[in-house]
C-alpha cells in the first residue's frame, strides 16, 4: 500500500506546481508541504520550491518551501542553502535553512547560529 501511495504522489507531483504561486495562502501552503515530501520527482520539486521560496511573501510558507529543498537535495543545493542564510531573508526561512544544514551534516557556521538565534 505504501508503494502505491508513493507512486500516485510521484505521478501527480508536476500537476500542482503552478499553484505554488496561487493567490490563496492556504493553497500555496498545502502545495508547498506536499511538494516538499519525497515524490519521485525530487529534481522538479527542488527547482520549483527553490525558485519560489525567496519570493514567497508568507514567512511560514517560505520556510516550508526552504525545508522541502533541504529535505530533497541538500548536497546539490548547499550553495543555495548558504545563500538562504543571508540576513535579507525572513527569519523563518533562515531557521528552515539551519534545519537543512543540521539534517545534511553541513558545517555549522556562525551564520547558521545567527539564523537560529534571530528566528
C-alpha positions as CSV (number, residue, x, y, z in Angstrom):
1,X,0.0,0.0,0.0
2,X,2.8,2.4,0.9
3,X,4.3,1.8,-2.5
4,X,1.0,2.6,-4.2
5,X,0.7,5.9,-2.4
6,X,4.2,6.9,-3.2
7,X,3.7,6.0,-6.9
8,X,0.5,8.1,-7.1
9,X,2.2,11.0,-5.4
10,X,5.1,10.8,-7.9
11,X,2.8,10.7,-10.8
12,X,0.9,13.7,-9.6
13,X,3.8,15.9,-8.5
14,X,4.2,18.0,-11.6
15,X,0.5,19.0,-11.7
16,X,0.1,21.3,-8.7
17,X,3.5,23.1,-9.0
18,X,1.9,26.2,-10.7
19,X,-0.2,26.5,-7.5
20,X,2.9,27.5,-5.6
21,X,2.1,31.0,-6.8
22,X,-1.6,30.8,-6.2
23,X,-3.1,34.0,-4.6
24,X,-4.7,31.9,-1.8
25,X,-2.3,31.4,1.1
26,X,-3.7,28.1,2.2
27,X,-3.4,26.6,-1.4
28,X,0.3,27.7,-1.5
29,X,0.9,26.2,1.9
30,X,-0.6,22.9,1.1
31,X,1.1,22.6,-2.2
32,X,4.5,23.6,-0.7
33,X,4.1,21.0,2.0
34,X,3.1,18.2,-0.4
35,X,5.8,19.1,-2.9
36,X,8.4,19.0,-0.1
37,X,7.7,15.3,0.6
38,X,9.6,12.6,-1.2
39,X,7.9,12.4,-4.6
40,X,9.9,10.5,-7.2
41,X,10.3,13.9,-8.9
42,X,12.8,15.4,-6.5
43,X,14.7,17.4,-9.1
44,X,11.5,19.0,-10.3
45,X,10.3,19.6,-6.8
46,X,13.6,21.2,-5.7
47,X,13.6,23.6,-8.7
48,X,10.0,24.7,-8.1
49,X,10.4,25.2,-4.4
50,X,13.8,26.9,-4.7
51,X,12.6,29.3,-7.4
52,X,9.5,30.3,-5.4
53,X,10.9,30.3,-1.8
54,X,12.7,33.6,-2.0
55,X,9.7,35.5,-3.4
56,X,7.1,33.9,-1.2
57,X,5.6,36.7,1.0
58,X,4.3,34.4,3.8
59,X,7.2,33.5,6.2
60,X,5.7,30.1,7.1
61,X,5.2,29.1,3.5
62,X,8.7,30.3,2.6
63,X,10.1,28.2,5.4
64,X,8.1,25.1,4.2
65,X,9.5,25.6,0.7
66,X,13.0,26.0,2.0
67,X,12.6,22.9,4.2
68,X,11.4,21.0,1.1
69,X,14.6,22.0,-0.8
70,X,16.7,20.9,2.2
71,X,14.8,17.6,2.5
72,X,15.4,16.6,-1.1
73,X,18.8,17.7,-2.2
74,X,21.0,19.2,0.4
75,X,24.3,18.2,-1.1
76,X,23.4,19.6,-4.5
77,X,21.9,22.7,-3.0
78,X,24.5,23.6,-0.4
79,X,25.3,26.9,-2.2
80,X,21.6,27.7,-2.4
81,X,21.1,26.9,1.3
82,X,24.1,29.1,2.2
83,X,22.5,32.0,0.2
84,X,19.2,31.4,2.1
85,X,21.1,32.3,5.3
86,X,21.5,35.9,4.2
87,X,20.0,38.4,6.6
88,X,17.8,39.8,3.7
89,X,15.7,36.6,4.0
90,X,12.9,36.2,6.5
91,X,13.9,34.6,9.9
92,X,11.6,31.6,9.3
93,X,13.4,30.9,6.0
94,X,16.8,31.2,7.7
95,X,15.7,28.9,10.5
96,X,14.5,26.3,7.9
97,X,17.8,26.6,6.3
98,X,19.6,25.9,9.5
99,X,17.5,22.8,9.8
100,X,18.7,21.8,6.4
101,X,22.3,22.3,7.4
102,X,21.8,20.1,10.5
103,X,20.0,17.4,8.6
104,X,22.7,17.2,6.0
105,X,25.6,17.5,8.4
106,X,26.9,20.6,6.6
107,X,29.4,22.7,8.6
108,X,27.6,24.7,11.4
109,X,28.9,28.2,10.9
110,X,28.3,31.5,12.8
111,X,25.8,32.4,10.1
112,X,23.7,29.3,10.9
113,X,23.9,30.1,14.6
114,X,22.8,33.7,13.9
115,X,19.9,32.4,11.8
116,X,18.6,30.2,14.6
117,X,19.1,33.0,17.2
118,X,17.2,35.5,15.1
119,X,14.3,33.1,14.4
